[in-house]
Amino acid sequence: MKAVVHEGRPGLESVKYVEMADANPGPGEVKVKLKYAGLNRRDHLVLYRRSEQDPAVVLGSDGAGVVVETGPDVDRVQDGDEVVINPSLRWPDQVDAPPAGFEILGHPEHGTFAEYITISADQVEPKPASLSWEEAGVLPLSALTAYRALFTRGKVDGGQTVLIPGIGSGVATYLVQMAKAVGAKVIVTSRSEENRRRGLELGADVAIDSQGDWDQQLNGEKADIVIESVGAATWDKSMAQLRPGGTIVVFGATAGDVVEFNLRSFFYGQYNLLGTTMGNAVEFREMLAFVEKHGIKPVLDRVYPLSEAVSALKRMDEGSKFGKIALKIESQL
């Protein structure tokens, strides 16, 4: 099968489009012929977290396709089923944090940038009928992250105002749609006028310039919940827009891991600070049902053929995309 792997020195130059053997499913496993895969920022980060001594790994966490073979002891799916891949490995239950052994598909285990993937049958779920193959292929990781951040951790409801810094990322586009689906008011920020315009088209109620004075642009309005993923570049402004007693949920740090804040102001403000990442299998199934019920659609930035995965990764790194980047996978079967 054709696959996109990382092997050798850290960095994009070690990404290769190669021919490799595909695996037959063992007990409890299924083989899926992938139709589309989606890129995530994690895919780019993985390139710099691996050493020259690490074995080649198929990149990619998101994917959707058709089951073409089942191994022994598989009864929850059958050949011909249309499925999406749950990239959250070995986190089956609704518990507070991932258990020991939790990993994300695509490193260290082979991922979805390939014609086929052989994976535990527990990691596939029925593809929502409301989604095209392109949309299903880019849904899993970002939509799961958004769902857990909003509902499991943030407990967002229709009477609240949600602030989402950095509209344009895949997760942010899901956050807007999910928060609006339950009736929340949504405020987004971006340095880009184009991204602010598109955020409003997506459903946000207000879009402000990240580089300006947030409080002034919002006429002093505060948020009940901030879903923060930018990090150091927006942290102070995000905290300043949180109402007393409000909650900030953090799932990323694209602009810096280390922040400082005044502890006295924090505890006098009665604020809540929550961390989150990915989600479990229960939340994944809940997310799929939520997406189908509310007609949520992934926002597609661009689609590349699998053979041009390096170009797709470069676009991811540029930071100019809006929504999700997809890879179209065409196998010979």
QUISULJO-V461462 format. One line per field, one symbol per residue. phi: phi as a letter, one per 30 degrees, with the letter a starting at -180 (. if undefined). burial: b if it has 9 or more other C-alpha atoms within 8 Angstrom, else e. A space follows every 50 residues. Layout:
phi = ???
burial = ???
This chain:
phi = .dacbcajdekddcdbcbcbdccddceicbccddcbbbcbeeeddeeccc cddddebddjccabacdcacdeicbdbbejdcbccdddcibdcdbdbede jdbcejldceccdadbbcaeddccbededdcddedddcdeddddeddddd cdddhdbdcccccbdidkdeddddeedddddcjddbcbbadcdddddddd ddkddbbbdedcdddddchidccdbcccbdjedbedddddcddeidbccc baadckdcbbaddddddddhdccbcaahlcddddddddddeddcidbecc dbbcdedcdddddddeddicdbjccccccbccd
burial = bbbbbbbbbbeeebbebeeeeeeebeebbbbbbbbbbbbbeebbebbbeb beeeeebbbbbbbbbbbbbbbeebeebbbebbbbbbbbbebeeeeeebee ebbbbbbeebbbbbbbbbbbbebbbebbeebebbbbbbbbbbbbbbbbbb bebbebbbebbbbbbbbbbbbbbbbbbbbbeebbbbbbbbbeeebbbebb ebbbeebbbbeeebbebbeeebbbbbbbbbbbebbbebeebbeebbbbbb bebeebeeeeeeeeebeeebbeebebebbbbbbbbebbbebbeeebebbb bebbbbeebeebbebbeeeebbbbbbbbbeeee
